Amino acid sequence: MDQDEPKYGTYTDLKTEERLLIDAAAAAMKTAYSPYSKFSVGAALLTKDGEIVEGSNVENAAYGSTICAERAALLAANAKGKRNFVAMAIITKPEGGQTETPAAPCGACRQMLFEASQVGGSDIKILLSNTKKDKILITSVRKILPLAFGPADLGVDISKYSKG
């Protein structure tokens, strides 16, 4: 086995807090509006103060206007003044089927998660689950977006945004 090959676990391997996060993402996935891709995604963010904030994908006929579940959760958390996160769970389901392996966030979501980790001052744990929750990958923002570009690269001080 290649040492860089993902190591998957199962739902029962997770800590209680991680299971709650996966369950919240699965509940959010049921609210997805995905008439074009027919691929529902749910995401749930765990804030440093223990709150779970969910998001689901919302597609649009003008495809570029689509919002991914991960960004929807980040925006919902921001609207509540929450900017410090511990973890995010993501689960996906194609219409009429199930995912065998977990799907990872798109590049735009990875970038937004990276900046959120910078604002919060810590790497965010990422839990990626297939539909049946029997194949779960635990990773982090830094692992899914190596050599990331962020505020510091532009000389921007984001410290005033770090509360919440």
PASEBA-1860 file (N, C-alpha, C; in nm, 3 decimals):
! residues 164
1> MDQDEPKY> 0.084/-0.119/0.000/0.000/0.000/0.000/0.088/0.124/0.000 ~ 0.060/0.216/-0.089/0.131/0.343/-0.098/0.104/0.424/0.028 ~ 0.208/0.484/0.088/0.187/0.560/0.211/0.102/0.684/0.190 ~ 0.088/0.733/0.066/0.004/0.848/0.037/-0.139/0.809/0.004 ~ -0.167/0.679/-0.005/-0.302/0.634/-0.035/-0.394/0.665/0.083 ~ -0.514/0.716/0.055/-0.605/0.750/0.165/-0.635/0.630/0.254 ~ -0.651/0.656/0.382/-0.687/0.552/0.478/-0.830/0.580/0.525 ~ -0.919/0.489/0.491/-1.060/0.508/0.521/-1.098/0.435/0.650
9> GTYTDLKT> -1.194/0.495/0.721/-1.254/0.432/0.837/-1.403/0.420/0.813 ~ -1.475/0.385/0.919/-1.620/0.374/0.909/-1.684/0.464/1.015 ~ -1.814/0.479/1.005/-1.891/0.561/1.098/-1.868/0.516/1.242 ~ -1.865/0.386/1.264/-1.848/0.334/1.401/-1.708/0.361/1.456 ~ -1.612/0.389/1.369/-1.476/0.422/1.413/-1.466/0.564/1.468 ~ -1.566/0.647/1.436/-1.559/0.790/1.470/-1.592/0.817/1.617 ~ -1.543/0.930/1.665/-1.581/0.979/1.797/-1.725/1.029/1.789 ~ -1.793/1.038/1.902/-1.933/1.082/1.907/-1.951/1.217/1.837
17> EERLLIDA> -1.864/1.312/1.864/-1.873/1.445/1.803/-1.863/1.437/1.650 ~ -1.776/1.350/1.600/-1.759/1.334/1.456/-1.882/1.269/1.393 ~ -1.942/1.171/1.464/-2.065/1.108/1.415/-2.179/1.209/1.406 ~ -2.190/1.295/1.506/-2.293/1.400/1.505/-2.274/1.492/1.384 ~ -2.149/1.522/1.352/-2.119/1.609/1.239/-2.155/1.542/1.107 ~ -2.122/1.415/1.092/-2.159/1.340/0.972/-2.312/1.333/0.960 ~ -2.381/1.309/1.071/-2.527/1.302/1.069/-2.588/1.436/1.029 ~ -2.531/1.545/1.078/-2.581/1.678/1.041/-2.559/1.704/0.892
25> AAAAMKTA> -2.447/1.662/0.839/-2.420/1.677/0.695/-2.520/1.594/0.614 ~ -2.549/1.473/0.661/-2.645/1.386/0.592/-2.785/1.448/0.593 ~ -2.823/1.510/0.705/-2.953/1.577/0.713/-2.956/1.697/0.618 ~ -2.848/1.772/0.614/-2.840/1.888/0.523/-2.847/1.843/0.377 ~ -2.786/1.729/0.347/-2.786/1.678/0.210/-2.928/1.660/0.157 ~ -3.021/1.627/0.246/-3.160/1.606/0.206/-3.229/1.735/0.162 ~ -3.169/1.850/0.192/-3.228/1.979/0.151/-3.164/2.033/0.024 ~ -3.073/1.957/-0.035/-3.005/2.004/-0.157/-3.104/2.031/-0.270
33> YSPYSKFS> -3.073/2.133/-0.348/-3.150/2.165/-0.469/-3.054/2.139/-0.585 ~ -3.065/2.019/-0.644/-2.967/1.978/-0.745/-3.034/1.921/-0.870 ~ -3.120/1.999/-0.937/-3.191/1.947/-1.054/-3.102/1.927/-1.177 ~ -2.985/1.988/-1.179/-2.899/1.981/-1.298/-2.796/1.869/-1.287 ~ -2.721/1.866/-1.178/-2.621/1.761/-1.160/-2.683/1.634/-1.104 ~ -2.795/1.647/-1.035/-2.860/1.536/-0.966/-2.764/1.472/-0.864 ~ -2.680/1.556/-0.806/-2.579/1.512/-0.709/-2.595/1.599/-0.584 ~ -2.653/1.542/-0.482/-2.679/1.615/-0.358/-2.557/1.611/-0.266
41> VGAALLTK> -2.530/1.725/-0.205/-2.417/1.737/-0.114/-2.465/1.806/0.013 ~ -2.422/1.751/0.126/-2.448/1.814/0.255/-2.316/1.838/0.325 ~ -2.308/1.950/0.395/-2.187/1.983/0.471/-2.230/2.034/0.608 ~ -2.148/2.006/0.707/-2.174/2.055/0.842/-2.042/2.100/0.903 ~ -2.043/2.222/0.953/-1.926/2.281/1.019/-1.942/2.273/1.169 ~ -1.836/2.238/1.238/-1.834/2.242/1.383/-1.752/2.362/1.425 ~ -1.816/2.455/1.498/-1.747/2.575/1.543/-1.667/2.542/1.670 ~ -1.572/2.629/1.701/-1.492/2.607/1.822/-1.576/2.612/1.949
49> DGEIVEGS> -1.693/2.678/1.943/-1.778/2.681/2.061/-1.883/2.569/2.061 ~ -1.867/2.471/1.971/-1.950/2.351/1.972/-2.077/2.354/1.890 ~ -2.104/2.464/1.820/-2.224/2.472/1.737/-2.199/2.404/1.604 ~ -2.303/2.339/1.552/-2.296/2.279/1.418/-2.379/2.365/1.324 ~ -2.319/2.404/1.211/-2.385/2.486/1.110/-2.384/2.408/0.979 ~ -2.502/2.389/0.920/-2.515/2.307/0.800/-2.527/2.389/0.673 ~ -2.501/2.321/0.562/-2.521/2.379/0.430/-2.546/2.268/0.330 ~ -2.620/2.299/0.223/-2.641/2.204/0.115/-2.621/2.277/-0.017
57> NVENAAYG> -2.594/2.200/-0.122/-2.573/2.264/-0.251/-2.704/2.317/-0.308 ~ -2.693/2.432/-0.374/-2.808/2.498/-0.437/-2.765/2.532/-0.579 ~ -2.819/2.458/-0.676/-2.782/2.478/-0.815/-2.871/2.584/-0.880 ~ -2.829/2.627/-0.998/-2.901/2.731/-1.070/-2.883/2.708/-1.219 ~ -2.983/2.745/-1.297/-2.975/2.731/-1.443/-2.856/2.808/-1.499 ~ -2.821/2.918/-1.435/-2.696/2.988/-1.468/-2.590/2.920/-1.383 ~ -2.528/2.815/-1.437/-2.443/2.724/-1.359/-2.342/2.793/-1.269 ~ -2.287/2.903/-1.312/-2.187/2.974/-1.231/-2.245/3.032/-1.103
65> STICAERA> -2.376/3.039/-1.095/-2.443/3.091/-0.975/-2.465/2.984/-0.869 ~ -2.431/2.860/-0.902/-2.448/2.749/-0.809/-2.361/2.769/-0.685 ~ -2.414/2.731/-0.570/-2.340/2.738/-0.444/-2.321/2.596/-0.393 ~ -2.199/2.559/-0.365/-2.169/2.427/-0.310/-2.209/2.421/-0.163 ~ -2.230/2.302/-0.112/-2.269/2.282/0.027/-2.165/2.337/0.124 ~ -2.039/2.317/0.092/-1.932/2.362/0.182/-1.935/2.514/0.196 ~ -1.950/2.584/0.084/-1.956/2.730/0.089/-2.086/2.777/0.152 ~ -2.196/2.705/0.129/-2.323/2.740/0.193/-2.310/2.734/0.345
73> ALLAANAK> -2.241/2.631/0.396/-2.221/2.619/0.540/-2.132/2.732/0.592 ~ -2.026/2.764/0.518/-1.938/2.874/0.559/-2.013/3.006/0.562 ~ -2.097/3.031/0.462/-2.175/3.155/0.457/-2.278/3.161/0.569 ~ -2.343/3.048/0.597/-2.441/3.044/0.707/-2.373/3.072/0.841 ~ -2.254/3.014/0.859/-2.178/3.037/0.983/-2.137/3.183/0.993 ~ -2.090/3.239/0.884/-2.048/3.380/0.885/-2.165/3.471/0.919 ~ -2.283/3.439/0.866/-2.402/3.520/0.895/-2.437/3.517/1.044 ~ -2.394/3.412/1.113/-2.415/3.401/1.258/-2.298/3.458/1.337
81> GKRNFVAM> -2.198/3.512/1.266/-2.081/3.567/1.334/-1.981/3.461/1.376 ~ -1.991/3.341/1.319/-1.901/3.230/1.353/-1.789/3.222/1.250 ~ -1.666/3.228/1.298/-1.551/3.222/1.206/-1.439/3.133/1.256 ~ -1.460/3.062/1.365/-1.357/2.972/1.418/-1.411/2.830/1.416 ~ -1.350/2.745/1.333/-1.402/2.611/1.310/-1.302/2.503/1.349 ~ -1.359/2.392/1.394/-1.280/2.275/1.432/-1.280/2.173/1.318 ~ -1.399/2.150/1.259/-1.412/2.043/1.160/-1.528/2.071/1.066 ~ -1.524/2.001/0.952/-1.635/2.002/0.857/-1.654/1.860/0.807
89> AIITKPEG> -1.780/1.815/0.804/-1.815/1.686/0.745/-1.886/1.711/0.613 ~ -1.858/1.625/0.516/-1.919/1.638/0.383/-1.964/1.499/0.339 ~ -2.089/1.491/0.291/-2.143/1.364/0.244/-2.218/1.390/0.114 ~ -2.216/1.293/0.023/-2.275/1.313/-0.109/-2.362/1.194/-0.150 ~ -2.455/1.223/-0.244/-2.543/1.117/-0.294/-2.592/1.154/-0.434 ~ -2.567/1.068/-0.531/-2.626/1.091/-0.662/-2.773/1.049/-0.661 ~ -2.853/1.111/-0.746/-2.995/1.077/-0.753/-3.011/0.927/-0.784 ~ -3.091/0.862/-0.701/-3.120/0.721/-0.725/-3.007/0.624/-0.693
97> GQTETPAA> -2.903/0.670/-0.629/-2.791/0.581/-0.600/-2.716/0.619/-0.475 ~ -2.595/0.568/-0.467/-2.509/0.597/-0.352/-2.367/0.615/-0.401 ~ -2.290/0.693/-0.326/-2.149/0.704/-0.358/-2.074/0.590/-0.290 ~ -1.984/0.528/-0.362/-1.902/0.420/-0.305/-1.784/0.477/-0.227 ~ -1.725/0.584/-0.282/-1.614/0.651/-0.214/-1.653/0.796/-0.188 ~ -1.597/0.856/-0.086/-1.630/0.995/-0.056/-1.585/1.089/-0.167 ~ -1.661/1.196/-0.186/-1.624/1.301/-0.281/-1.560/1.416/-0.203 ~ -1.457/1.472/-0.260/-1.386/1.582/-0.195/-1.439/1.716/-0.246
105> PCGACRQM> -1.417/1.823/-0.170/-1.462/1.957/-0.212/-1.396/2.001/-0.342 ~ -1.466/2.085/-0.417/-1.410/2.143/-0.538/-1.301/2.244/-0.500 ~ -1.231/2.295/-0.598/-1.123/2.390/-0.573/-1.169/2.518/-0.506 ~ -1.284/2.572/-0.547/-1.334/2.695/-0.486/-1.365/2.673/-0.338 ~ -1.423/2.559/-0.306/-1.454/2.529/-0.165/-1.326/2.509/-0.085 ~ -1.229/2.443/-0.145/-1.101/2.425/-0.075/-1.038/2.560/-0.043 ~ -1.045/2.652/-0.138/-0.988/2.785/-0.117/-1.062/2.858/-0.005 ~ -1.194/2.852/-0.005/-1.272/2.919/0.101/-1.246/2.854/0.236
113> LFEASQVG> -1.234/2.722/0.239/-1.202/2.653/0.365/-1.062/2.691/0.415 ~ -0.969/2.708/0.322/-0.834/2.749/0.362/-0.838/2.887/0.427 ~ -0.908/2.980/0.363/-0.914/3.114/0.421/-0.985/3.111/0.556 ~ -1.090/3.030/0.569/-1.158/3.017/0.698/-1.061/2.963/0.803 ~ -0.975/2.871/0.764/-0.877/2.818/0.860/-0.777/2.926/0.900 ~ -0.744/3.013/0.806/-0.653/3.123/0.836/-0.718/3.223/0.932 ~ -0.843/3.257/0.906/-0.916/3.350/0.993/-0.928/3.292/1.134 ~ -0.958/3.163/1.143/-0.975/3.097/1.272/-0.845/3.060/1.341
121> GSDIKILL> -0.736/3.064/1.268/-0.606/3.038/1.328/-0.571/2.893/1.349 ~ -0.644/2.800/1.284/-0.608/2.659/1.296/-0.658/2.581/1.176 ~ -0.590/2.473/1.146/-0.630/2.385/1.037/-0.766/2.325/1.072 ~ -0.850/2.305/0.974/-0.983/2.249/0.995/-0.980/2.101/0.955 ~ -1.026/2.015/1.046/-1.037/1.873/1.015/-1.150/1.856/0.913 ~ -1.128/1.770/0.813/-1.229/1.744/0.711/-1.264/1.596/0.714 ~ -1.394/1.567/0.729/-1.443/1.429/0.727/-1.523/1.411/0.599 ~ -1.477/1.323/0.513/-1.543/1.296/0.385/-1.609/1.159/0.393
129> SNTKKDKI> -1.740/1.154/0.368/-1.812/1.028/0.382/-1.883/0.988/0.254 ~ -1.884/0.858/0.227/-1.971/0.808/0.121/-2.113/0.802/0.175 ~ -2.209/0.773/0.090/-2.349/0.777/0.129/-2.382/0.680/0.243 ~ -2.327/0.560/0.240/-2.359/0.460/0.342/-2.282/0.480/0.473 ~ -2.191/0.575/0.475/-2.108/0.605/0.593/-2.017/0.489/0.632 ~ -1.988/0.402/0.536/-1.898/0.290/0.566/-1.757/0.312/0.508 ~ -1.738/0.429/0.448/-1.607/0.466/0.396/-1.588/0.614/0.422 ~ -1.514/0.646/0.528/-1.495/0.784/0.571/-1.347/0.815/0.576
137> LITSVRKI> -1.310/0.924/0.512/-1.172/0.970/0.510/-1.161/1.093/0.599 ~ -1.068/1.090/0.692/-1.042/1.206/0.777/-0.913/1.270/0.729 ~ -0.922/1.396/0.694/-0.808/1.470/0.641/-0.813/1.611/0.700 ~ -0.751/1.706/0.634/-0.754/1.845/0.682/-0.747/1.939/0.562 ~ -0.777/2.065/0.589/-0.772/2.165/0.482/-0.632/2.171/0.423 ~ -0.530/2.173/0.506/-0.392/2.182/0.454/-0.356/2.063/0.366 ~ -0.411/1.945/0.398/-0.381/1.827/0.317/-0.454/1.829/0.184 ~ -0.576/1.885/0.180/-0.650/1.886/0.053/-0.617/2.007/-0.033
145> LPLAFGPA> -0.545/2.105/0.025/-0.503/2.222/-0.053/-0.359/2.257/-0.015 ~ -0.264/2.174/-0.060/-0.124/2.205/-0.029/-0.077/2.330/-0.104 ~ 0.019/2.398/-0.049/0.076/2.519/-0.109/-0.032/2.624/-0.136 ~ -0.125/2.637/-0.043/-0.239/2.727/-0.059/-0.197/2.874/-0.065 ~ -0.277/2.951/-0.136/-0.261/3.095/-0.150/-0.365/3.160/-0.062 ~ -0.323/3.252/0.022/-0.418/3.313/0.113/-0.389/3.458/0.142 ~ -0.455/3.512/0.243/-0.443/3.653/0.278/-0.298/3.699/0.299 ~ -0.220/3.617/0.366/-0.081/3.656/0.394/-0.002/3.678/0.265
153> DLGVDISK> -0.035/3.603/0.160/0.034/3.621/0.032/0.006/3.756/-0.030 ~ -0.104/3.817/0.009/-0.140/3.950/-0.041/-0.106/4.060/0.059 ~ -0.043/4.020/0.170/-0.008/4.117/0.273/-0.128/4.170/0.349 ~ -0.236/4.091/0.354/-0.359/4.133/0.419/-0.362/4.082/0.563 ~ -0.392/4.171/0.657/-0.407/4.136/0.797/-0.554/4.105/0.822 ~ -0.584/3.980/0.852/-0.723/3.938/0.874/-0.756/3.923/1.023 ~ -0.667/3.966/1.109/-0.685/3.944/1.253/-0.814/4.005/1.308 ~ -0.859/4.117/1.253/-0.982/4.178/1.305/-1.107/4.095/1.273
161> YSKG> -1.094/3.997/1.185/-1.207/3.911/1.148/-1.206/3.780/1.224 ~ -1.109/3.759/1.311/-1.087/3.630/1.375/-1.176/3.599/1.495 ~ -1.265/3.685/1.532/-1.352/3.655/1.645/-1.475/3.576/1.599 ~ -1.541/3.511/1.694/-1.664/3.438/1.661/-1.643/3.297/1.648
END
